[in-house]
Amino acid sequence: MKISLYPYLLFVLCIIACGDNTQSLLEVKNQTDIQLIAGQGVISTHYYANFDVPTLWQSHITGSGIDTDAIGEIVANRATLQSVFGEDLNFVDRVSIYAYPNDPVAYQNNQLVGTEIFFLDFVEFGSKTEIQLFGNLTVLNDIITEDRMIIEVRLNYRSITPTNINVRLNMEFSVFEE
């Protein structure tokens, strides 16, 4: 007699899906621009760091009227990497976005530990001007609540970059209640 595992698997998935449906208190949006350099190869990972990226934390909190004592966790929600002038980003194979506390000297001396906030391990083939990234579930309170942060974009390519390309990283962070 054959026993199907599908009903049991469906039951377990239903139980897991019936968890707490928590709404975020606030969505903090941010962006930064970088320029991809022409002629970079496919063997190594390419690093682009932007220093003094404003987090806009105080303006978001002031505008929302939320009590700072009610704030629990801040996590990365979603992000997009898009070309500013509509160039094709088909040459990008992998994207990782890291955030660091704003200390440029410690960053350049490799004394800071970064936190991966967004990623996409395999970018689909095909013509595109925008790449959707997944948010990491790491708590980012210590970085986002400061005035400024360092954003590091790590890219792997599947082909050589054709020209200099200006790209914009649009980031969104979710603030949850304690």
N, C-alpha and C positions, 0 to 999 in steps of 0.2 A: 504494500500500500504506500503510495506516494503522499507525502505531507508537504504542502506548499508553505513556504516561509513568508510569502508576500503579505498575507493578512496580519501576521505578527509584526512584521516590519512596518506596515502601515499604522498599526496600533501604537507602536513605540514612537514613530514620527509624530503622530497626533498628540501624544502626551507631551513630547518635548516642545511642540509648537504652541501649546497652551500655556506658555510661561507668562511672566510679567510683561505687560505692554507699556513700557515707560516712555513718556513723551519728553523731549528735550525742552528745557526752559528757554534756550536761546541758541541761535545759529550765528557763529562768528565767522565772517567771510574775510578773506585776505587774498592778495595776489602779489606776485613778483615776476619780473621779466629777466630773461637770460638770453644770451646770443650763442647759438651753436656755431662752432668754427668749421669752415669748409676743409675738406680733405682729411678728416679724422678717420682712423682705421677701425677695423672690426675686432681686433684681438684683445684690446684692453678696455677697461671701464673708464669712462670720461667723467670727470668731476667738475661741476660748476657751483661755486659758492657765492651767495649774496649775503653781504654783511649788513647789519642794521636794518633788517626788514621790520617795519612797524607791525605790531600785533593788533593795534587798534582796540585793545582790551578795554581801556577806560571809556572810550566813546561808546562802545557797545553796551557796557554795563550801565553807564549814565543814561543812555537813551532808552534802555529797557525798563529801568526802575526796579530791577531785581536786587534784593538784599544780598550782599556778598557772603553773608553767613549761611545762606540757603544753598550755596553752590556746592555741589559734590564733585563729580568727575567731569573733566573736559577730554573728549576723545576726537580723533580725526574721523570725519564723516565721509566726505567725497572730495575729489579733486579732478581737474582736467589740465592737460598740457596741450596747448593749442598754438598753432603758428599765427603770428600777428597779421601777416600779409597773405595768408591763404596758401603757403607753400605745402607741398606734400611731405608728410612725416612717415612715409612707408619704410624708410631706412632704419627707424628705431625698432629695436628688438625687445629691450627690457628697460623699465624705469623704476628707480627707487628714490624716494624723497626723504631726507633726514632733516631733523630740526635740532639745533644746539642752543644753549644759553648764549646770550650776546657777549662774548669775550673773544674778540678777534685775535688777540695775541696768544691766548691759550689754544684757540682753534688751530692757528698756524704752527704751533709747536706740538700738535697732536696730544694735547693734555685734556681735551674735552671728550666726553662720551656722548655720541649722538643717539637720537631715538628715531627709528624708522617710522614715519607717519603715514606715508602713502606708497603704494607699489603696484606694479603690474609685471608679472614674471614673463609673460609671452604676449607681445602685441601682435594682433592678427595681421595677416597679409592683406594688402589692398590699399588703394588710395584713400588717404584721410588727412584732414587738417587738424583733428582733435583726437586726443587719446584720453579715455576715461580711466581713472585710477581707483583702486580700492583703498579704503582707510584701514589703518592698523588699529587694534583695540587697546593700545597702550594709553595709560592715563598721562595727559600732557599739562597738568595744572602748573607745574613749576616753570614751564617754558611759555605757555600762552598768556599767563597772568602778568608777565613782565612787559615792559614797554616795547622792547625789541628782541629779535631773535636772529639767528643765522640759519639760512635755508641752504641745504646742499642737495643738488640734483645729480644723481648718478645715472648715466645712460650707457647702455650697450647697444651697438649698432649691428645690423645684418648686412649693411653695405656702407661704403664710404660716403660721408656727408657731401652732398653735391655743391652747396654754396653756404655762405653765412646765412643763418636763419634765425630771426628773432622769434622767440616763443614766450608765451605767458603761462604761468602756473597759477590757476585759480584754485584756492583751497577753501574748504568749509569745515568748521569744527563745531561739534555739538556740546552744549553745556547742559548737564543733568543736575537734578535736585539731589540734595544729600539725603 
